[in-house]
Amino acid sequence: MIPQAPPEFRSGFIGIIGRPNVGKSTLMNQLVGQKVAITSPVAQTTRNRLQGILTTKDAQLIFVDTPGIHKPHHQLGEVLVQNAKIAIESVDVVLFVVDVTTTCGAGDRYVADLLSRSSTPVILGLNKIDEQPPNLLEINESYTKLADSQQWQTVKFSAKTGVGLPELQQLLIQNLEPGPYYYPPDLVTDQPERFIMGELIREQILLLTREEIPHSVAISIDQVQETPTITRVMATIHVERDSQKGILIGKGGSMLKAIGSAAREQIQKLIAGKVYLELFVKVQPKWRQSRIRLAELGYRVEE
């Protein structure tokens, strides 16, 4: 049930925007207090606009975790970047996340230029303050200059350790208008369970294969059968080449077994119950270049 919000209650949608691999998904998981987005050392982990929901006694914050904004090299990349751009215009506040282990670069300036053309309020989030290198002054100055040029508020934090997140949360609430509950207070994401299951499988592929199988992987959940004692999940891993299929299966099926075992553990946490997971690998040549294949696998330009 969605309750009636008190008079001073604030709510709204917050777009988490930035270059690939600046810690957007890690940040959303920390703020929500639960894993709803996959994370990986590999750039371009997030593909769908994933919503995480944080409800406090004073506010409801709906975080929209978007794909990293980058120069696309295929149809999938075009869709991802287009969806991130659409998110800028469809939220109440943008949290522009940057990685302060390096100075402000061309990629950050490209995102800043996109944001400068929008009327959506922007907060510049300086992430990874726990990892800052010796040239701290130079790095800080580069982002101070960026924020000052746009008159953006700034906040420093570490998505990994949680340092500075209470201050970030408070600043975000202050930038929201009074509003209703959009979702029940106990909900942490609007994504269906099947989608999260697929993402948890994809996360393990990214973690275990790293550069060998970069982003030519998509997951479809073919069947979920629930009984009182166990949930049976059948899923297909789609790749573009036979060589990738061989890597994913591994010698004697060792890699597929490792992926399945690690993903099963994560899915068990998601549904709080026992899981049997069966994985298949299918070659779909050039699926990232085909709008039809992308749509079949759930990648569409958002409305």
NUTOR-673852 format. One record per residue (C-alpha): residue number from 1; chain; x, y, z; residue in three letters. Coordinates in nm, 3 decimals, padded with zeros to 5 digits. Layout:
N
(marvex NUM, "A", (X, Y, Z), "Ala"),
...
REM end
This chain:
303
(marvex 1, "A", (00.000, 00.000, 00.000), "Met"),
(marvex 2, "A", (00.115, 00.354, -00.077), "Ile"),
(marvex 3, "A", (00.048, 00.579, 00.226), "Pro"),
(marvex 4, "A", (-00.053, 00.944, 00.227), "Gln"),
(marvex 5, "A", (00.255, 01.166, 00.255), "Ala"),
(marvex 6, "A", (00.271, 01.424, 00.537), "Pro"),
(marvex 7, "A", (00.271, 01.796, 00.438), "Pro"),
(marvex 8, "A", (00.651, 01.848, 00.459), "Glu"),
(marvex 9, "A", (00.737, 01.523, 00.280), "Phe"),
(marvex 10, "A", (00.967, 01.557, -00.024), "Arg"),
(marvex 11, "A", (01.001, 01.320, -00.317), "Ser"),
(marvex 12, "A", (01.138, 01.303, -00.667), "Gly"),
(marvex 13, "A", (01.355, 01.134, -00.927), "Phe"),
(marvex 14, "A", (01.734, 01.173, -00.922), "Ile"),
(marvex 15, "A", (01.936, 01.085, -01.231), "Gly"),
(marvex 16, "A", (02.283, 00.947, -01.157), "Ile"),
(marvex 17, "A", (02.483, 01.061, -01.460), "Ile"),
(marvex 18, "A", (02.852, 01.037, -01.552), "Gly"),
(marvex 19, "A", (03.123, 00.871, -01.755), "Arg"),
(marvex 20, "A", (03.154, 00.490, -01.749), "Pro"),
(marvex 21, "A", (03.308, 00.335, -01.436), "Asn"),
(marvex 22, "A", (03.291, 00.637, -01.203), "Val"),
(marvex 23, "A", (03.097, 00.435, -00.941), "Gly"),
(marvex 24, "A", (02.733, 00.518, -01.022), "Lys"),
(marvex 25, "A", (02.593, 00.169, -00.954), "Ser"),
(marvex 26, "A", (02.800, 00.125, -00.637), "Thr"),
(marvex 27, "A", (02.666, 00.460, -00.517), "Leu"),
(marvex 28, "A", (02.304, 00.366, -00.580), "Met"),
(marvex 29, "A", (02.343, 00.034, -00.400), "Asn"),
(marvex 30, "A", (02.495, 00.214, -00.099), "Gln"),
(marvex 31, "A", (02.222, 00.478, -00.087), "Leu"),
(marvex 32, "A", (01.940, 00.225, -00.120), "Val"),
(marvex 33, "A", (02.110, -00.004, 00.134), "Gly"),
(marvex 34, "A", (02.077, -00.313, -00.084), "Gln"),
(marvex 35, "A", (02.217, -00.450, -00.409), "Lys"),
(marvex 36, "A", (01.985, -00.354, -00.693), "Val"),
(marvex 37, "A", (02.246, -00.264, -00.959), "Ala"),
(marvex 38, "A", (02.539, -00.478, -01.071), "Ile"),
(marvex 39, "A", (02.893, -00.350, -01.032), "Thr"),
(marvex 40, "A", (03.215, -00.449, -01.205), "Ser"),
(marvex 41, "A", (03.571, -00.321, -01.262), "Pro"),
(marvex 42, "A", (03.481, -00.320, -01.633), "Val"),
(marvex 43, "A", (03.341, 00.003, -01.777), "Ala"),
(marvex 44, "A", (02.988, 00.013, -01.921), "Gln"),
(marvex 45, "A", (02.834, -00.228, -01.671), "Thr"),
(marvex 46, "A", (02.492, -00.060, -01.653), "Thr"),
(marvex 47, "A", (02.271, -00.103, -01.961), "Arg"),
(marvex 48, "A", (01.917, -00.030, -01.846), "Asn"),
(marvex 49, "A", (01.780, 00.269, -01.664), "Arg"),
(marvex 50, "A", (01.754, 00.103, -01.327), "Leu"),
(marvex 51, "A", (01.554, 00.266, -01.048), "Gln"),
(marvex 52, "A", (01.655, 00.227, -00.684), "Gly"),
(marvex 53, "A", (01.426, 00.364, -00.415), "Ile"),
(marvex 54, "A", (01.527, 00.512, -00.079), "Leu"),
(marvex 55, "A", (01.247, 00.606, 00.159), "Thr"),
(marvex 56, "A", (01.316, 00.793, 00.484), "Thr"),
(marvex 57, "A", (01.069, 00.947, 00.729), "Lys"),
(marvex 58, "A", (01.110, 01.282, 00.548), "Asp"),
(marvex 59, "A", (01.147, 01.189, 00.182), "Ala"),
(marvex 60, "A", (01.136, 00.933, -00.097), "Gln"),
(marvex 61, "A", (01.430, 00.945, -00.339), "Leu"),
(marvex 62, "A", (01.402, 00.747, -00.663), "Ile"),
(marvex 63, "A", (01.749, 00.704, -00.811), "Phe"),
(marvex 64, "A", (01.778, 00.644, -01.185), "Val"),
(marvex 65, "A", (02.111, 00.469, -01.251), "Asp"),
(marvex 66, "A", (02.197, 00.532, -01.615), "Thr"),
(marvex 67, "A", (02.453, 00.384, -01.855), "Pro"),
(marvex 68, "A", (02.784, 00.572, -01.863), "Gly"),
(marvex 69, "A", (02.789, 00.846, -02.126), "Ile"),
(marvex 70, "A", (03.055, 00.763, -02.386), "His"),
(marvex 71, "A", (03.121, 00.771, -02.761), "Lys"),
(marvex 72, "A", (02.917, 00.474, -02.893), "Pro"),
(marvex 73, "A", (03.076, 00.216, -03.125), "His"),
(marvex 74, "A", (02.769, 00.004, -03.210), "His"),
(marvex 75, "A", (02.389, 00.011, -03.206), "Gln"),
(marvex 76, "A", (02.376, -00.103, -02.841), "Leu"),
(marvex 77, "A", (02.604, 00.187, -02.746), "Gly"),
(marvex 78, "A", (02.379, 00.431, -02.934), "Glu"),
(marvex 79, "A", (02.074, 00.305, -02.742), "Val"),
(marvex 80, "A", (02.254, 00.325, -02.405), "Leu"),
(marvex 81, "A", (02.380, 00.681, -02.455), "Val"),
(marvex 82, "A", (02.043, 00.796, -02.590), "Gln"),
(marvex 83, "A", (01.870, 00.655, -02.281), "Asn"),
(marvex 84, "A", (02.115, 00.835, -02.052), "Ala"),
(marvex 85, "A", (02.047, 01.163, -02.234), "Lys"),
(marvex 86, "A", (01.670, 01.110, -02.206), "Ile"),
(marvex 87, "A", (01.710, 01.052, -01.831), "Ala"),
(marvex 88, "A", (01.864, 01.400, -01.792), "Ile"),
(marvex 89, "A", (01.537, 01.558, -01.906), "Glu"),
(marvex 90, "A", (01.302, 01.322, -01.720), "Ser"),
(marvex 91, "A", (01.430, 01.360, -01.362), "Val"),
(marvex 92, "A", (01.394, 01.633, -01.098), "Asp"),
(marvex 93, "A", (01.764, 01.653, -01.004), "Val"),
(marvex 94, "A", (02.081, 01.529, -01.174), "Val"),
(marvex 95, "A", (02.367, 01.394, -00.964), "Leu"),
(marvex 96, "A", (02.670, 01.423, -01.193), "Phe"),
(marvex 97, "A", (02.923, 01.173, -01.054), "Val"),
(marvex 98, "A", (03.295, 01.214, -01.128), "Val"),
(marvex 99, "A", (03.601, 01.012, -01.027), "Asp"),
(marvex 100, "A", (03.837, 01.231, -00.825), "Val"),
(marvex 101, "A", (04.132, 00.995, -00.858), "Thr"),
(marvex 102, "A", (04.200, 01.174, -01.188), "Thr"),
(marvex 103, "A", (04.171, 01.535, -01.306), "Thr"),
(marvex 104, "A", (03.865, 01.654, -01.495), "Cys"),
(marvex 105, "A", (03.904, 01.521, -01.849), "Gly"),
(marvex 106, "A", (03.741, 01.548, -02.192), "Ala"),
(marvex 107, "A", (03.478, 01.287, -02.104), "Gly"),
(marvex 108, "A", (03.368, 01.482, -01.794), "Asp"),
(marvex 109, "A", (03.358, 01.806, -01.992), "Arg"),
(marvex 110, "A", (03.144, 01.638, -02.259), "Tyr"),
(marvex 111, "A", (02.890, 01.530, -01.995), "Val"),
(marvex 112, "A", (02.905, 01.876, -01.834), "Ala"),
(marvex 113, "A", (02.829, 02.034, -02.172), "Asp"),
(marvex 114, "A", (02.522, 01.810, -02.214), "Leu"),
(marvex 115, "A", (02.402, 01.903, -01.865), "Leu"),
(marvex 116, "A", (02.460, 02.275, -01.922), "Ser"),
(marvex 117, "A", (02.199, 02.266, -02.200), "Arg"),
(marvex 118, "A", (01.936, 02.119, -01.969), "Ser"),
(marvex 119, "A", (01.714, 02.308, -01.724), "Ser"),
(marvex 120, "A", (01.737, 02.021, -01.470), "Thr"),
(marvex 121, "A", (01.923, 02.123, -01.149), "Pro"),
(marvex 122, "A", (02.267, 01.959, -01.118), "Val"),
(marvex 123, "A", (02.474, 01.855, -00.815), "Ile"),
(marvex 124, "A", (02.837, 01.760, -00.885), "Leu"),
(marvex 125, "A", (02.926, 01.448, -00.685), "Gly"),
(marvex 126, "A", (03.299, 01.398, -00.623), "Leu"),
(marvex 127, "A", (03.335, 01.022, -00.575), "Asn"),
(marvex 128, "A", (03.629, 00.803, -00.461), "Lys"),
(marvex 129, "A", (03.767, 01.050, -00.205), "Ile"),
(marvex 130, "A", (03.909, 00.747, -00.022), "Asp"),
(marvex 131, "A", (04.147, 00.679, -00.315), "Glu"),
(marvex 132, "A", (04.278, 01.028, -00.394), "Gln"),
(marvex 133, "A", (04.640, 01.037, -00.519), "Pro"),
(marvex 134, "A", (04.923, 01.283, -00.431), "Pro"),
(marvex 135, "A", (04.826, 01.548, -00.691), "Asn"),
(marvex 136, "A", (04.515, 01.622, -00.487), "Leu"),
(marvex 137, "A", (04.530, 02.001, -00.527), "Leu"),
(marvex 138, "A", (04.544, 01.987, -00.907), "Glu"),
(marvex 139, "A", (04.252, 01.740, -00.920), "Ile"),
(marvex 140, "A", (04.035, 01.941, -00.679), "Asn"),
(marvex 141, "A", (04.103, 02.263, -00.869), "Glu"),
(marvex 142, "A", (03.997, 02.105, -01.200), "Ser"),
(marvex 143, "A", (03.656, 02.008, -01.057), "Tyr"),
(marvex 144, "A", (03.612, 02.332, -00.862), "Thr"),
(marvex 145, "A", (03.664, 02.520, -01.189), "Lys"),
(marvex 146, "A", (03.402, 02.299, -01.360), "Leu"),
(marvex 147, "A", (03.146, 02.348, -01.080), "Ala"),
(marvex 148, "A", (03.205, 02.724, -01.059), "Asp"),
(marvex 149, "A", (03.161, 02.769, -01.435), "Ser"),
(marvex 150, "A", (02.812, 02.618, -01.409), "Gln"),
(marvex 151, "A", (02.727, 02.738, -01.056), "Gln"),
(marvex 152, "A", (02.671, 02.378, -00.943), "Trp"),
(marvex 153, "A", (02.660, 02.265, -00.581), "Gln"),
(marvex 154, "A", (02.928, 02.006, -00.497), "Thr"),
(marvex 155, "A", (02.954, 01.723, -00.247), "Val"),
(marvex 156, "A", (03.243, 01.484, -00.174), "Lys"),
(marvex 157, "A", (03.193, 01.118, -00.083), "Phe"),
(marvex 158, "A", (03.310, 00.761, -00.123), "Ser"),
(marvex 159, "A", (03.049, 00.523, -00.265), "Ala"),
(marvex 160, "A", (03.270, 00.232, -00.159), "Lys"),
(marvex 161, "A", (03.315, 00.321, 00.209), "Thr"),
(marvex 162, "A", (03.001, 00.530, 00.265), "Gly"),
(marvex 163, "A", (03.194, 00.838, 00.384), "Val"),
(marvex 164, "A", (03.002, 01.157, 00.298), "Gly"),
(marvex 165, "A", (02.683, 00.978, 00.192), "Leu"),
(marvex 166, "A", (02.464, 01.121, 00.475), "Pro"),
(marvex 167, "A", (02.563, 01.471, 00.360), "Glu"),
(marvex 168, "A", (02.491, 01.377, -00.003), "Leu"),
(marvex 169, "A", (02.152, 01.235, 00.092), "Gln"),
(marvex 170, "A", (02.060, 01.552, 00.282), "Gln"),
(marvex 171, "A", (02.166, 01.776, -00.007), "Leu"),
(marvex 172, "A", (01.957, 01.573, -00.252), "Leu"),
(marvex 173, "A", (01.649, 01.595, -00.027), "Ile"),
(marvex 174, "A", (01.693, 01.973, 00.000), "Gln"),
(marvex 175, "A", (01.684, 01.996, -00.380), "Asn"),
(marvex 176, "A", (01.354, 01.804, -00.410), "Leu"),
(marvex 177, "A", (01.011, 01.963, -00.403), "Glu"),
(marvex 178, "A", (00.735, 01.857, -00.159), "Pro"),
(marvex 179, "A", (00.564, 01.553, -00.309), "Gly"),
(marvex 180, "A", (00.388, 01.219, -00.257), "Pro"),
(marvex 181, "A", (00.507, 00.863, -00.207), "Tyr"),
(marvex 182, "A", (00.556, 00.728, -00.559), "Tyr"),
(marvex 183, "A", (00.619, 00.374, -00.435), "Tyr"),
(marvex 184, "A", (00.541, 00.173, -00.118), "Pro"),
(marvex 185, "A", (00.798, 00.266, 00.154), "Pro"),
(marvex 186, "A", (00.948, -00.087, 00.173), "Asp"),
(marvex 187, "A", (01.022, -00.114, -00.202), "Leu"),
(marvex 188, "A", (01.390, -00.074, -00.307), "Val"),
(marvex 189, "A", (01.358, -00.111, -00.687), "Thr"),
(marvex 190, "A", (01.089, -00.099, -00.954), "Asp"),
(marvex 191, "A", (01.260, -00.366, -01.165), "Gln"),
(marvex 192, "A", (01.103, -00.714, -01.185), "Pro"),
(marvex 193, "A", (01.281, -01.002, -01.016), "Glu"),
(marvex 194, "A", (01.362, -01.169, -01.350), "Arg"),
(marvex 195, "A", (01.552, -00.861, -01.467), "Phe"),
(marvex 196, "A", (01.761, -00.852, -01.148), "Ile"),
(marvex 197, "A", (01.834, -01.227, -01.186), "Met"),
(marvex 198, "A", (01.966, -01.166, -01.538), "Gly"),
(marvex 199, "A", (02.180, -00.876, -01.419), "Glu"),
(marvex 200, "A", (02.330, -01.087, -01.137), "Leu"),
(marvex 201, "A", (02.431, -01.354, -01.391), "Ile"),
(marvex 202, "A", (02.582, -01.089, -01.620), "Arg"),
(marvex 203, "A", (02.774, -00.941, -01.327), "Glu"),
(marvex 204, "A", (02.949, -01.273, -01.260), "Gln"),
(marvex 205, "A", (03.043, -01.304, -01.628), "Ile"),
(marvex 206, "A", (03.203, -00.958, -01.615), "Leu"),
(marvex 207, "A", (03.386, -01.040, -01.291), "Leu"),
(marvex 208, "A", (03.511, -01.386, -01.393), "Leu"),
(marvex 209, "A", (03.599, -01.331, -01.759), "Thr"),
(marvex 210, "A", (03.700, -00.960, -01.748), "Arg"),
(marvex 211, "A", (03.844, -00.847, -02.083), "Glu"),
(marvex 212, "A", (03.798, -01.182, -02.259), "Glu"),
(marvex 213, "A", (03.418, -01.139, -02.286), "Ile"),
(marvex 214, "A", (03.363, -00.764, -02.262), "Pro"),
(marvex 215, "A", (03.016, -00.641, -02.354), "His"),
(marvex 216, "A", (02.904, -00.883, -02.620), "Ser"),
(marvex 217, "A", (02.697, -01.065, -02.356), "Val"),
(marvex 218, "A", (02.322, -01.047, -02.293), "Ala"),
(marvex 219, "A", (02.110, -01.261, -02.063), "Ile"),
(marvex 220, "A", (01.756, -01.386, -02.114), "Ser"),
(marvex 221, "A", (01.569, -01.555, -01.830), "Ile"),
(marvex 222, "A", (01.381, -01.834, -02.008), "Asp"),
(marvex 223, "A", (01.193, -01.990, -01.720), "Gln"),
(marvex 224, "A", (01.138, -01.946, -01.346), "Val"),
(marvex 225, "A", (00.958, -02.224, -01.158), "Gln"),
(marvex 226, "A", (00.881, -02.165, -00.792), "Glu"),
(marvex 227, "A", (00.800, -02.440, -00.540), "Thr"),
(marvex 228, "A", (00.777, -02.417, -00.161), "Pro"),
(marvex 229, "A", (01.132, -02.553, -00.126), "Thr"),
(marvex 230, "A", (01.327, -02.428, -00.431), "Ile"),
(marvex 231, "A", (01.320, -02.182, -00.722), "Thr"),
(marvex 232, "A", (01.438, -02.324, -01.054), "Arg"),
(marvex 233, "A", (01.583, -02.069, -01.299), "Val"),
(marvex 234, "A", (01.678, -02.141, -01.660), "Met"),
(marvex 235, "A", (01.871, -01.870, -01.842), "Ala"),
(marvex 236, "A", (02.050, -01.824, -02.174), "Thr"),
(marvex 237, "A", (02.375, -01.630, -02.216), "Ile"),
(marvex 238, "A", (02.387, -01.472, -02.562), "His"),
(marvex 239, "A", (02.726, -01.401, -02.720), "Val"),
(marvex 240, "A", (02.835, -01.289, -03.068), "Glu"),
(marvex 241, "A", (03.107, -01.542, -03.159), "Arg"),
(marvex 242, "A", (03.181, -01.915, -03.120), "Asp"),
(marvex 243, "A", (03.515, -01.828, -02.958), "Ser"),
(marvex 244, "A", (03.330, -01.636, -02.684), "Gln"),
(marvex 245, "A", (03.103, -01.934, -02.629), "Lys"),
(marvex 246, "A", (03.411, -02.151, -02.581), "Gly"),
(marvex 247, "A", (03.558, -01.911, -02.323), "Ile"),
(marvex 248, "A", (03.230, -01.892, -02.132), "Leu"),
(marvex 249, "A", (03.191, -02.270, -02.117), "Ile"),
(marvex 250, "A", (03.559, -02.329, -02.032), "Gly"),
(marvex 251, "A", (03.754, -02.651, -02.018), "Lys"),
(marvex 252, "A", (03.518, -02.930, -01.923), "Gly"),
(marvex 253, "A", (03.248, -02.668, -01.849), "Gly"),
(marvex 254, "A", (03.456, -02.520, -01.565), "Ser"),
(marvex 255, "A", (03.391, -02.150, -01.642), "Met"),
(marvex 256, "A", (03.015, -02.194, -01.688), "Leu"),
(marvex 257, "A", (03.004, -02.387, -01.361), "Lys"),
(marvex 258, "A", (03.192, -02.107, -01.178), "Ala"),
(marvex 259, "A", (02.961, -01.840, -01.324), "Ile"),
(marvex 260, "A", (02.652, -02.042, -01.233), "Gly"),
(marvex 261, "A", (02.770, -02.111, -00.879), "Ser"),
(marvex 262, "A", (02.854, -01.745, -00.805), "Ala"),
(marvex 263, "A", (02.533, -01.616, -00.969), "Ala"),
(marvex 264, "A", (02.322, -01.869, -00.779), "Arg"),
(marvex 265, "A", (02.458, -01.738, -00.448), "Glu"),
(marvex 266, "A", (02.361, -01.382, -00.542), "Gln"),
(marvex 267, "A", (02.013, -01.484, -00.663), "Ile"),
(marvex 268, "A", (01.956, -01.675, -00.337), "Gln"),
(marvex 269, "A", (02.019, -01.350, -00.149), "Lys"),
(marvex 270, "A", (01.774, -01.171, -00.377), "Leu"),
(marvex 271, "A", (01.485, -01.412, -00.322), "Ile"),
(marvex 272, "A", (01.589, -01.532, 00.026), "Ala"),
(marvex 273, "A", (01.552, -01.898, -00.067), "Gly"),
(marvex 274, "A", (01.718, -02.196, -00.232), "Lys"),
(marvex 275, "A", (01.788, -02.169, -00.606), "Val"),
(marvex 276, "A", (01.868, -02.419, -00.881), "Tyr"),
(marvex 277, "A", (02.023, -02.232, -01.176), "Leu"),
(marvex 278, "A", (02.077, -02.384, -01.521), "Glu"),
(marvex 279, "A", (02.270, -02.182, -01.781), "Leu"),
(marvex 280, "A", (02.289, -02.224, -02.159), "Phe"),
(marvex 281, "A", (02.515, -02.037, -02.404), "Val"),
(marvex 282, "A", (02.388, -01.933, -02.746), "Lys"),
(marvex 283, "A", (02.573, -01.758, -03.032), "Val"),
(marvex 284, "A", (02.380, -01.462, -03.180), "Gln"),
(marvex 285, "A", (02.613, -01.302, -03.440), "Pro"),
(marvex 286, "A", (02.630, -00.920, -03.423), "Lys"),
(marvex 287, "A", (02.331, -00.891, -03.185), "Trp"),
(marvex 288, "A", (02.458, -00.551, -03.064), "Arg"),
(marvex 289, "A", (02.426, -00.414, -03.420), "Gln"),
(marvex 290, "A", (02.064, -00.526, -03.471), "Ser"),
(marvex 291, "A", (01.770, -00.321, -03.344), "Arg"),
(marvex 292, "A", (01.546, -00.631, -03.365), "Ile"),
(marvex 293, "A", (01.787, -00.843, -03.157), "Arg"),
(marvex 294, "A", (01.836, -00.556, -02.909), "Leu"),
(marvex 295, "A", (01.460, -00.523, -02.865), "Ala"),
(marvex 296, "A", (01.424, -00.901, -02.815), "Glu"),
(marvex 297, "A", (01.686, -00.885, -02.539), "Leu"),
(marvex 298, "A", (01.521, -00.587, -02.370), "Gly"),
(marvex 299, "A", (01.733, -00.297, -02.499), "Tyr"),
(marvex 300, "A", (01.509, -00.022, -02.635), "Arg"),
(marvex 301, "A", (01.534, 00.354, -02.647), "Val"),
(marvex 302, "A", (01.333, 00.480, -02.350), "Glu"),
(marvex 303, "A", (01.026, 00.692, -02.415), "Glu"),
REM end
